């Protein structure tokens, strides 16, 4: 099982690598969509990257309440932790 810090590290790495996000702009309270400059095609790429890195299916409606990087981290951490049997 990965720690929250490890999960956030993986997320930040793929945002920088795949989406050419400036690491200096990745702040928990920053607006994910604005900083990463996501358009509708980017969301598809983002879903694929999440599914490849964390092995869970993402539904488009999952992004409805994600505004900040922290929201994004929390979403992925909760989904990763939900997969692990108690």
N, CA, C and O atoms as CSV, one atom per row, in Angstrom:
chain,resi,resn,atom,element,x,y,z
A,1,UNK,N,N,0.845,-1.198,0.000
A,1,UNK,CA,C,0.000,0.000,0.000
A,1,UNK,C,C,0.880,1.247,0.000
A,1,UNK,O,O,1.863,1.334,0.735
A,2,UNK,N,N,0.511,2.191,-0.824
A,2,UNK,CA,C,1.284,3.430,-0.930
A,2,UNK,C,C,0.805,4.448,0.114
A,2,UNK,O,O,-0.377,4.501,0.452
A,3,UNK,N,N,1.738,5.245,0.610
A,3,UNK,CA,C,1.363,6.326,1.529
A,3,UNK,C,C,0.743,7.465,0.712
A,3,UNK,O,O,0.890,7.525,-0.509
A,4,UNK,N,N,0.053,8.359,1.410
A,4,UNK,CA,C,-0.529,9.521,0.733
A,4,UNK,C,C,0.550,10.340,0.026
A,4,UNK,O,O,0.336,10.845,-1.076
A,5,UNK,N,N,1.717,10.467,0.675
A,5,UNK,CA,C,2.811,11.243,0.074
A,5,UNK,C,C,3.295,10.591,-1.219
A,5,UNK,O,O,3.590,11.279,-2.196
A,6,UNK,N,N,3.376,9.255,-1.220
A,6,UNK,CA,C,3.791,8.548,-2.434
A,6,UNK,C,C,2.782,8.748,-3.552
A,6,UNK,O,O,3.157,8.968,-4.704
A,7,UNK,N,N,1.496,8.671,-3.210
A,7,UNK,CA,C,0.438,8.857,-4.204
A,7,UNK,C,C,0.513,10.268,-4.784
A,7,UNK,O,O,0.446,10.448,-6.000
A,8,UNK,N,N,0.652,11.266,-3.913
A,8,UNK,CA,C,0.755,12.659,-4.378
A,8,UNK,C,C,1.993,12.831,-5.257
A,8,UNK,O,O,1.947,13.547,-6.257
A,9,UNK,N,N,3.095,12.182,-4.893
A,9,UNK,CA,C,4.309,12.237,-5.704
A,9,UNK,C,C,4.086,11.684,-7.103
A,9,UNK,O,O,4.528,12.273,-8.090
A,10,UNK,N,N,3.397,10.548,-7.184
A,10,UNK,CA,C,3.097,9.943,-8.487
A,10,UNK,C,C,2.220,10.888,-9.304
A,10,UNK,O,O,2.464,11.098,-10.492
A,11,UNK,N,N,1.203,11.453,-8.668
A,11,UNK,CA,C,0.295,12.377,-9.360
A,11,UNK,C,C,1.088,13.568,-9.902
A,11,UNK,O,O,0.972,13.914,-11.078
A,12,UNK,N,N,1.892,14.193,-9.039
A,12,UNK,CA,C,2.657,15.363,-9.471
A,12,UNK,C,C,3.607,15.006,-10.602
A,12,UNK,O,O,3.770,15.782,-11.544
A,13,UNK,N,N,4.243,13.827,-10.516
A,13,UNK,CA,C,5.152,13.398,-11.576
A,13,UNK,C,C,4.436,13.289,-12.912
A,13,UNK,O,O,4.935,13.782,-13.924
A,14,UNK,N,N,3.261,12.641,-12.928
A,14,UNK,CA,C,2.614,12.496,-14.228
A,14,UNK,C,C,2.015,13.804,-14.727
A,14,UNK,O,O,1.886,13.990,-15.937
A,15,UNK,N,N,1.646,14.715,-13.830
A,15,UNK,CA,C,1.171,16.033,-14.291
A,15,UNK,C,C,2.304,16.795,-14.972
A,15,UNK,O,O,2.089,17.479,-15.973
A,16,UNK,N,N,3.512,16.673,-14.423
A,16,UNK,CA,C,4.678,17.348,-15.001
A,16,UNK,C,C,5.088,16.658,-16.307
A,16,UNK,O,O,5.328,17.321,-17.316
A,17,UNK,N,N,5.168,15.321,-16.281
A,17,UNK,CA,C,5.642,14.562,-17.446
A,17,UNK,C,C,4.638,14.578,-18.598
A,17,UNK,O,O,4.983,14.921,-19.729
A,18,UNK,N,N,3.398,14.206,-18.301
A,18,UNK,CA,C,2.399,14.003,-19.355
A,18,UNK,C,C,1.727,15.299,-19.800
A,18,UNK,O,O,1.350,15.441,-20.964
A,19,UNK,N,N,1.578,16.244,-18.873
A,19,UNK,CA,C,0.800,17.448,-19.177
A,19,UNK,C,C,1.654,18.715,-19.158
A,19,UNK,O,O,1.140,19.826,-19.283
A,20,UNK,N,N,2.972,18.529,-18.999
A,20,UNK,CA,C,3.921,19.647,-19.020
A,20,UNK,C,C,3.533,20.760,-18.056
A,20,UNK,O,O,3.633,21.945,-18.373
A,21,UNK,N,N,3.087,20.352,-16.870
A,21,UNK,CA,C,2.711,21.300,-15.830
A,21,UNK,C,C,3.971,21.804,-15.138
A,21,UNK,O,O,4.887,21.027,-14.867
A,22,UNK,N,N,4.019,23.099,-14.853
A,22,UNK,CA,C,5.143,23.687,-14.128
A,22,UNK,C,C,5.065,23.237,-12.669
A,22,UNK,O,O,4.107,23.569,-11.970
A,23,UNK,N,N,6.076,22.476,-12.200
A,23,UNK,CA,C,6.015,21.981,-10.811
A,23,UNK,C,C,5.829,23.093,-9.785
A,23,UNK,O,O,5.230,22.864,-8.734
A,24,UNK,N,N,6.331,24.286,-10.069
A,24,UNK,CA,C,6.208,25.401,-9.131
A,24,UNK,C,C,4.750,25.836,-8.962
A,24,UNK,O,O,4.402,26.460,-7.959
A,25,UNK,N,N,3.908,25.513,-9.929
A,25,UNK,CA,C,2.494,25.915,-9.851
A,25,UNK,C,C,1.613,24.867,-9.187
A,25,UNK,O,O,0.432,25.117,-8.944
A,26,UNK,N,N,2.171,23.698,-8.890
A,26,UNK,CA,C,1.385,22.640,-8.264
A,26,UNK,C,C,1.321,22.899,-6.761
A,26,UNK,O,O,2.234,22.558,-6.010
A,27,UNK,N,N,0.230,23.502,-6.355
A,27,UNK,CA,C,-0.033,23.831,-4.951
A,27,UNK,C,C,-1.374,23.218,-4.577
A,27,UNK,O,O,-2.287,23.206,-5.402
A,28,UNK,N,N,-1.520,22.708,-3.354
A,28,UNK,CA,C,-2.786,22.064,-2.971
A,28,UNK,C,C,-4.036,22.907,-3.242
A,28,UNK,O,O,-5.069,22.371,-3.642
A,29,UNK,N,N,-3.945,24.225,-3.027
A,29,UNK,CA,C,-5.136,25.067,-3.188
A,29,UNK,C,C,-5.279,25.654,-4.591
A,29,UNK,O,O,-6.262,26.340,-4.872
A,30,UNK,N,N,-4.316,25.398,-5.472
A,30,UNK,CA,C,-4.385,25.931,-6.842
A,30,UNK,C,C,-5.477,25.215,-7.630
A,30,UNK,O,O,-5.819,24.068,-7.341
A,31,UNK,N,N,-6.017,25.909,-8.628
A,31,UNK,CA,C,-7.066,25.352,-9.473
A,31,UNK,C,C,-6.449,24.379,-10.476
A,31,UNK,O,O,-5.671,24.781,-11.341
A,32,UNK,N,N,-6.793,23.122,-10.358
A,32,UNK,CA,C,-6.222,22.060,-11.199
A,32,UNK,C,C,-6.427,22.343,-12.685
A,32,UNK,O,O,-5.482,22.281,-13.472
A,33,UNK,N,N,-7.659,22.652,-13.062
A,33,UNK,CA,C,-7.987,22.836,-14.481
A,33,UNK,C,C,-7.206,24.002,-15.079
A,33,UNK,O,O,-6.717,23.910,-16.205
A,34,UNK,N,N,-7.087,25.096,-14.331
A,34,UNK,CA,C,-6.382,26.279,-14.848
A,34,UNK,C,C,-4.877,26.047,-14.922
A,34,UNK,O,O,-4.248,26.385,-15.925
A,35,UNK,N,N,-4.295,25.474,-13.874
A,35,UNK,CA,C,-2.845,25.282,-13.843
A,35,UNK,C,C,-2.410,24.267,-14.899
A,35,UNK,O,O,-1.428,24.484,-15.609
A,36,UNK,N,N,-3.148,23.155,-14.997
A,36,UNK,CA,C,-2.773,22.102,-15.939
A,36,UNK,C,C,-3.289,22.426,-17.346
A,36,UNK,O,O,-2.903,21.780,-18.321
A,37,UNK,N,N,-4.171,23.440,-17.442
A,37,UNK,CA,C,-4.757,23.851,-18.717
A,37,UNK,C,C,-5.463,22.677,-19.390
A,37,UNK,O,O,-5.197,22.347,-20.546
A,38,UNK,N,N,-6.376,22.054,-18.634
A,38,UNK,CA,C,-7.099,20.887,-19.129
A,38,UNK,C,C,-8.238,21.287,-20.062
A,38,UNK,O,O,-9.051,22.154,-19.742
A,39,UNK,N,N,-8.276,20.633,-21.226
A,39,UNK,CA,C,-9.454,20.739,-22.078
A,39,UNK,C,C,-10.114,19.363,-22.098
A,39,UNK,O,O,-9.655,18.450,-21.412
A,40,UNK,N,N,-11.173,19.206,-22.866
A,40,UNK,CA,C,-11.909,17.940,-22.808
A,40,UNK,C,C,-11.058,16.749,-23.235
A,40,UNK,O,O,-11.209,15.666,-22.670
A,41,UNK,N,N,-10.175,16.912,-24.207
A,41,UNK,CA,C,-9.293,15.814,-24.611
A,41,UNK,C,C,-8.285,15.486,-23.514
A,41,UNK,O,O,-7.948,14.321,-23.304
A,42,UNK,N,N,-7.806,16.510,-22.820
A,42,UNK,CA,C,-6.862,16.287,-21.722
A,42,UNK,C,C,-7.494,15.455,-20.614
A,42,UNK,O,O,-6.822,14.642,-19.980
A,43,UNK,N,N,-8.793,15.661,-20.382
A,43,UNK,CA,C,-9.464,14.877,-19.348
A,43,UNK,C,C,-9.426,13.390,-19.689
A,43,UNK,O,O,-9.245,12.547,-18.811
A,44,UNK,N,N,-9.600,13.081,-20.967
A,44,UNK,CA,C,-9.527,11.676,-21.401
A,44,UNK,C,C,-8.126,11.140,-21.134
A,44,UNK,O,O,-7.971,10.043,-20.598
A,45,UNK,N,N,-7.111,11.908,-21.504
A,45,UNK,CA,C,-5.726,11.497,-21.239
A,45,UNK,C,C,-5.485,11.334,-19.738
A,45,UNK,O,O,-4.827,10.388,-19.306
A,46,UNK,N,N,-6.020,12.257,-18.957
A,46,UNK,CA,C,-5.845,12.217,-17.513
A,46,UNK,C,C,-6.466,10.946,-16.928
A,46,UNK,O,O,-5.872,10.297,-16.067
A,47,UNK,N,N,-7.658,10.598,-17.399
A,47,UNK,CA,C,-8.327,9.377,-16.944
A,47,UNK,C,C,-7.461,8.158,-17.261
A,47,UNK,O,O,-7.287,7.284,-16.412
A,48,UNK,N,N,-6.922,8.098,-18.464
A,48,UNK,CA,C,-6.073,6.965,-18.867
A,48,UNK,C,C,-4.833,6.882,-17.977
A,48,UNK,O,O,-4.455,5.799,-17.530
A,49,UNK,N,N,-4.206,8.026,-17.724
A,49,UNK,CA,C,-3.002,8.044,-16.887
A,49,UNK,C,C,-3.343,7.596,-15.461
A,49,UNK,O,O,-2.591,6.826,-14.863
A,50,UNK,N,N,-4.456,8.063,-14.917
A,50,UNK,CA,C,-4.875,7.652,-13.568
A,50,UNK,C,C,-5.111,6.142,-13.543
A,50,UNK,O,O,-4.629,5.444,-12.651
A,51,UNK,N,N,-5.855,5.650,-14.526
A,51,UNK,CA,C,-6.174,4.221,-14.556
A,51,UNK,C,C,-4.911,3.371,-14.700
A,51,UNK,O,O,-4.808,2.307,-14.088
A,52,UNK,N,N,-3.952,3.833,-15.503
A,52,UNK,CA,C,-2.700,3.092,-15.685
A,52,UNK,C,C,-1.832,3.111,-14.423
A,52,UNK,O,O,-1.181,2.118,-14.097
A,53,UNK,N,N,-1.825,4.235,-13.723
A,53,UNK,CA,C,-0.981,4.365,-12.536
A,53,UNK,C,C,-1.590,3.740,-11.289
A,53,UNK,O,O,-0.870,3.217,-10.438
A,54,UNK,N,N,-2.904,3.792,-11.180
A,54,UNK,CA,C,-3.544,3.400,-9.920
A,54,UNK,C,C,-4.522,2.239,-10.044
A,54,UNK,O,O,-5.087,1.801,-9.042
A,55,UNK,N,N,-4.731,1.736,-11.255
A,55,UNK,CA,C,-5.552,0.533,-11.481
A,55,UNK,C,C,-6.971,0.623,-10.929
A,55,UNK,O,O,-7.459,-0.323,-10.311
A,56,UNK,N,N,-7.632,1.754,-11.149
A,56,UNK,CA,C,-9.074,1.812,-10.881
A,56,UNK,C,C,-9.736,2.601,-12.002
A,56,UNK,O,O,-9.105,3.435,-12.651
A,57,UNK,N,N,-11.016,2.324,-12.216
A,57,UNK,CA,C,-11.771,2.981,-13.276
A,57,UNK,C,C,-12.255,4.350,-12.796
A,57,UNK,O,O,-12.699,4.510,-11.660
A,58,UNK,N,N,-12.156,5.317,-13.682
A,58,UNK,CA,C,-12.592,6.682,-13.386
A,58,UNK,C,C,-13.850,6.966,-14.199
A,58,UNK,O,O,-13.907,6.685,-15.396
A,59,UNK,N,N,-14.855,7.525,-13.532
A,59,UNK,CA,C,-16.073,7.936,-14.237
A,59,UNK,C,C,-16.009,9.445,-14.454
A,59,UNK,O,O,-15.509,10.176,-13.598
A,60,UNK,N,N,-16.514,9.917,-15.601
A,60,UNK,CA,C,-16.453,11.368,-15.859
A,60,UNK,C,C,-17.063,12.208,-14.736
A,60,UNK,O,O,-16.562,13.289,-14.423
A,61,UNK,N,N,-18.145,11.709,-14.132
A,61,UNK,CA,C,-18.796,12.483,-13.069
A,61,UNK,C,C,-17.928,12.593,-11.819
A,61,UNK,O,O,-18.183,13.437,-10.960
A,62,UNK,N,N,-16.902,11.745,-11.712
A,62,UNK,CA,C,-15.986,11.842,-10.572
A,62,UNK,C,C,-15.273,13.191,-10.541
A,62,UNK,O,O,-14.848,13.648,-9.480
A,63,UNK,N,N,-15.143,13.826,-11.702
A,63,UNK,CA,C,-14.426,15.099,-11.773
A,63,UNK,C,C,-15.303,16.303,-11.439
A,63,UNK,O,O,-14.802,17.424,-11.353
A,64,UNK,N,N,-16.593,16.088,-11.250
A,64,UNK,CA,C,-17.518,17.191,-11.010
A,64,UNK,C,C,-17.111,18.057,-9.826
A,64,UNK,O,O,-17.192,19.284,-9.891
A,65,UNK,N,N,-16.674,17.416,-8.743
A,65,UNK,CA,C,-16.359,18.166,-7.526
A,65,UNK,C,C,-14.874,18.437,-7.342
A,65,UNK,O,O,-14.457,18.903,-6.281
A,66,UNK,N,N,-14.075,18.153,-8.357
A,66,UNK,CA,C,-12.636,18.377,-8.248
A,66,UNK,C,C,-12.310,19.761,-8.808
A,66,UNK,O,O,-12.476,20.023,-9.999
A,67,UNK,N,N,-11.843,20.635,-7.921
A,67,UNK,CA,C,-11.476,21.986,-8.336
A,67,UNK,C,C,-9.981,22.203,-8.125
A,67,UNK,O,O,-9.271,22.632,-9.034
A,68,UNK,N,N,-9.514,21.901,-6.920
A,68,UNK,CA,C,-8.118,22.167,-6.576
A,68,UNK,C,C,-7.271,20.893,-6.693
A,68,UNK,O,O,-7.799,19.789,-6.827
A,69,UNK,N,N,-5.964,21.072,-6.638
A,69,UNK,CA,C,-5.070,19.913,-6.600
A,69,UNK,C,C,-5.390,19.046,-5.389
A,69,UNK,O,O,-5.349,17.819,-5.478
A,70,UNK,N,N,-5.710,19.678,-4.246
A,70,UNK,CA,C,-6.034,18.905,-3.039
A,70,UNK,C,C,-7.266,18.039,-3.267
A,70,UNK,O,O,-7.296,16.888,-2.833
A,71,UNK,N,N,-8.286,18.573,-3.942
A,71,UNK,CA,C,-9.476,17.776,-4.271
A,71,UNK,C,C,-9.071,16.556,-5.104
A,71,UNK,O,O,-9.552,15.446,-4.878
A,72,UNK,N,N,-8.184,16.782,-6.060
A,72,UNK,CA,C,-7.717,15.724,-6.952
A,72,UNK,C,C,-6.948,14.665,-6.164
A,72,UNK,O,O,-7.166,13.465,-6.335
A,73,UNK,N,N,-6.044,15.129,-5.298
A,73,UNK,CA,C,-5.285,14.191,-4.451
A,73,UNK,C,C,-6.240,13.365,-3.588
A,73,UNK,O,O,-6.129,12.141,-3.510
A,74,UNK,N,N,-7.184,14.062,-2.939
A,74,UNK,CA,C,-8.116,13.382,-2.034
A,74,UNK,C,C,-8.926,12.325,-2.782
A,74,UNK,O,O,-9.137,11.220,-2.281
A,75,UNK,N,N,-9.373,12.675,-3.978
A,75,UNK,CA,C,-10.149,11.733,-4.793
A,75,UNK,C,C,-9.326,10.474,-5.075
A,75,UNK,O,O,-9.800,9.361,-4.844
A,76,UNK,N,N,-8.104,10.644,-5.568
A,76,UNK,CA,C,-7.282,9.484,-5.922
A,76,UNK,C,C,-6.909,8.679,-4.672
A,76,UNK,O,O,-6.974,7.450,-4.682
A,77,UNK,N,N,-6.522,9.369,-3.603
A,77,UNK,CA,C,-6.163,8.670,-2.359
A,77,UNK,C,C,-7.356,7.853,-1.854
A,77,UNK,O,O,-7.187,6.702,-1.454
A,78,UNK,N,N,-8.544,8.429,-1.868
A,78,UNK,CA,C,-9.712,7.696,-1.362
A,78,UNK,C,C,-10.023,6.494,-2.248
A,78,UNK,O,O,-10.400,5.435,-1.745
A,79,UNK,N,N,-9.866,6.648,-3.565
A,79,UNK,CA,C,-10.117,5.517,-4.468
A,79,UNK,C,C,-9.053,4.427,-4.307
A,79,UNK,O,O,-9.377,3.239,-4.320
A,80,UNK,N,N,-7.800,4.821,-4.155
A,80,UNK,CA,C,-6.719,3.838,-3.965
A,80,UNK,C,C,-6.955,3.090,-2.651
A,80,UNK,O,O,-6.864,1.863,-2.608
A,81,UNK,N,N,-7.256,3.822,-1.593
A,81,UNK,CA,C,-7.475,3.198,-0.284
A,81,UNK,C,C,-8.722,2.330,-0.264
A,81,UNK,O,O,-8.773,1.335,0.460
A,82,UNK,N,N,-9.726,2.693,-1.049
A,82,UNK,CA,C,-10.966,1.912,-1.089
A,82,UNK,C,C,-10.745,0.536,-1.715
A,82,UNK,O,O,-11.472,-0.412,-1.418
A,83,UNK,N,N,-9.731,0.433,-2.587
A,83,UNK,CA,C,-9.444,-0.833,-3.254
A,83,UNK,C,C,-8.764,-1.842,-2.339
A,83,UNK,O,O,-8.855,-3.052,-2.550
A,84,UNK,N,N,-8.089,-1.333,-1.330
A,84,UNK,CA,C,-7.295,-2.208,-0.464
A,84,UNK,C,C,-8.218,-2.898,0.528
A,84,UNK,O,O,-8.956,-2.225,1.248
A,85,UNK,N,N,-8.194,-4.221,0.581
A,85,UNK,CA,C,-9.052,-4.907,1.543
A,85,UNK,C,C,-8.658,-4.564,2.982
A,85,UNK,O,O,-7.474,-4.460,3.303
A,86,UNK,N,N,-9.634,-4.394,3.817
A,86,UNK,CA,C,-9.375,-4.016,5.212
A,86,UNK,C,C,-8.820,-5.179,6.012
A,86,UNK,O,O,-8.546,-5.035,7.203
